[in-house]
Amino acid sequence: MEWIVLALLAGAGVGFVVRHAYGARRRRSAENEAGEIIRLGREEAEKLRQEAEVRSKAELLAAREQLENDVKGERNELRQTEKRLAKREDILDRKAEVIDEKEAQLRQLEERLERRTLAADERESRIELAIEEQKEALRRISNLTVEEARREVLDRTERDLEHEIAVLADRAEARARERAEENAQRCISMAINRLAVDYTTEHVVSTVELPSDEMKGRIIGREGRNIRAFENVTGVDVIVDDTPGVVVLSGFEPIRREIAVRAMKKLVSDGRIHPSRIEEMVQKTREEMEKVVEETGKAAALELDVRNLKPREIMLLGRLKFRTSYGQNVLDHSREVGFLSGIVAAELGLDESLARRCGLLHDIGKAVDHEEEGTHPELGGEVARRCNEPEEVVNAIVAHHSDAAAESLYATIVQAADAMSAGRPGARRETLEKYVKRLERLEAISNSYPNVERSFAIQAGRELRVIARADRISDAEATRMCRNIAKKIEAELTYPGEVKVTLVREFRVTEYAR
């Protein structure tokens, strides 16, 4: 019996050991399977994350491309809208001119009708008075002798003839006036039809082509020193953007911008770009521009066959190439006025060459009006007197804006030719003139301060760059001066947005190692 109990206990112990071992093995197997499942899950999650990143990047690129295409489309639509608006504006201007002409014609017809009505009323009153006089005369004649009646009839006939002669004289004078008006209109219309000149308006931006985009880095220089040196020397803003193979030069003064363009082309061609080389090249370009100005003046005089001009007159004519008036190039305007004056003078039987000379030189004062006091007709007349021009030329220059009395037909011809050239559709744009005057006023405000060496209005008037004398003011004084200039601009000018004032106080020393 005891043996059976022991056997049962032994069997139970063995069963427990076997079940425990089997449970441990199943537990390890489950842990392994769970680890494998976790690993596979992590790999799947990583794969899904990578696929999500790829899809999100693709969607981002697609969205960016779509946005760029939308922006380009909107820009194109904006440009087309601007063109349509400009075209509509031109059409409205032409319609307004036609309406003004018709209104003037209606006013003239009304005045003629009123004059005719008054004349008819006056004639009717005269007829009634004449009838009464005839009745009275018949009453007196009935009591006169034959000789007295004959004398009365002769006297009355003489008085009637005097009236008829006066009427005929008035009619002849009126016809002469009408013919003179017709001849004047014919001369002006013929002059306009015979002269065809393209209008070119000045811009404030010029572009310089580069051989490669690598040149942009050399133009900018280390920490921007090259581009700063170029802008300080020329007074022109240099814009280096993402446009391939092009650098943009912005400035409101044409001759300053032309010097900058030529100097930039030479620097790009030479390849050596550093501050001292920039200053040397700009100075050389300024000297070359003097020759260009002289050649331009000679070419204008040769084109109009105006001879024996003094060297000063030739240089001033060349400088007009780089001046604008209401957006119209002054030299082109002067050439056209010269041609128109010559044509009108030829139609009137006057000296054609003298008229061309008057027309070409009529705006020569605009080449010096920013340097001296006075209006450009006064300054131009003074220049003409110093150069021993004929009195007809001096009077035509002084009187072409009616500032003085016209003492010859040549002055009147120049006035008409100046009005024709300036009054053509598209010839002038007043907005550009106001814009240039605002930029000049910006520079004048900064130049009014002592110890200011130079100043340049750049970025279309949104920035004023002032070069101060480093040997006369300190850093603290420079800060105070910059603030005062900004305050004065706020008080005296009206402008959109804001104007950034940058004052540069730079001290440089140059030595040569030989």
C-alpha positions, 0 to 999 in steps of 0.5 A: 500500500505504501508502495502504491502511494509513493508511485502515485506521488512520483508520477504526480511529480514527474507530470508536474515537471513535464508540464512545467518544461512544456509550458516554458518551451511554449512560452519561449516560442510565443516570445520568439513569435512576438519578437518576429511580429514586432520586428516585421511591424517595425520594418513595415512601419519604416517602409510606410514612413519612407513611402509617405515621405516620398509621396509628400515630397512629390506632392510638394513639388507638384504643388510648387510647380502648380503655384509657379504656373499659376503665378506665371499665368497671373503675371501674363494676365496682368501684363495683358490687362495693362496693355489693354488698359493702355490701349483703352486710355489711348482710345479715350484720349483720341476720342476726347481730342475729337470731342474737343475739336467738335465742340470748338467747331460748334462754338465757331458755328454758334458765333458765326450764326450769332454774327449773321443774326446781328448783321441781319437785324442791323440790315433790316433796321437799315432798310427800314431807315432807308425806306423812311429816308426815301419817303422823306426824299420823295416829299422834298423832291416833289417841291424841288426843281429839275436841277435841284432834283438832279443834284439830290440824286447825284449826292445820294448816289455818291453816298450809296457808292461810298457805302458799297465801296466800304462794304466791298473793302470789308469783304475783301479784308475778310477774304484775305484773313480767311486765306491767310488762316488757310495758308498757315494751316496748310504750311503747318500740316505740310510740315507735319506730314513731311517730317516723320520722327520716331519718339524714344522715351528715356528709361531708368534701367539698363542691362549689361549682358554677362558671358556667364553667371560666374561673373556675377560673383566677381561683380559682387566681390568678397562681402560685396565690396566690389558692388559697393565700390561701383555704386559709390563711384557711379551713383547707379544702383546695381541689381544682381538677381536670378536673371541668367546672364544679365546684370541690371543698372538702375539710375534716373540720370541718363549720362550717369547711367550711361557711364556706369553701363560702359564702365561695367562692360569694360570691367566684364570684358577685362575680367579684373574687378576690384575697387581700385580697378573700378575707380580707374575704369569709371574715370576713364569712361567719364573722359570718353563720354566727353568725346561722345558728347562732342561727337553727338553734338557735331552729328546733330548739327551736321544732320540739320546742316547748321554750320559755324557752331562754337565748341561750347554750343556743340558740347551743350547740344551733345549733353541734351542727348542725356536730358529728358523733358516730360519723358521726351529726349531733349536732343531729339525734340530739338532736332525735330523743332529744327526740321519743322522750323525749316519746312515752315520757313521755306513755305513762307519764303524765309531763310530756311537755314536760319530757321533750322538754326533757331529750332535746333538751339531753342532748348540749349539752355536745358543743358545748363539749367541745373547748374545755373540760376534762371529759366532755360530760355534765359540761360539759352539766350545768354549762351547764344549771346556769348557765342555771337549768334544772330539776334534772330536766334537769340530772340527765338530762344528767349521767346519760344515760351512767350517769356519775351516778345517775339521780334521776328517771324523766326521766333513765331515759327519756333514757337509753333514748331515747339508746340507741334513737336511737344503736342504730338500724341505720345511725345511727352509723359508728365509723370516721368518729369515729376519723378525725376524732379522728386529724385533731384529734390532728394539729392538736393536735400542731402547736399544741403548739409555740410560735410556731404561729399556726394549723394545718389537717389537710387532704387527708383527713389526708395533709397538715398545714399549719402557719401560723407567726408570721413575726415571732418565728421565722427561716427556719432555726427554721421548718425545724427546727420543721417537722422536729420536728413531723414527727418527733413525728407519727411517734412519737405517731400511727399512720396509713397512708401518709405525712403531709406537713407544710408550715410557712408563714412569711409576712410581709405588710404592708398600707397604704391609699392615700387 
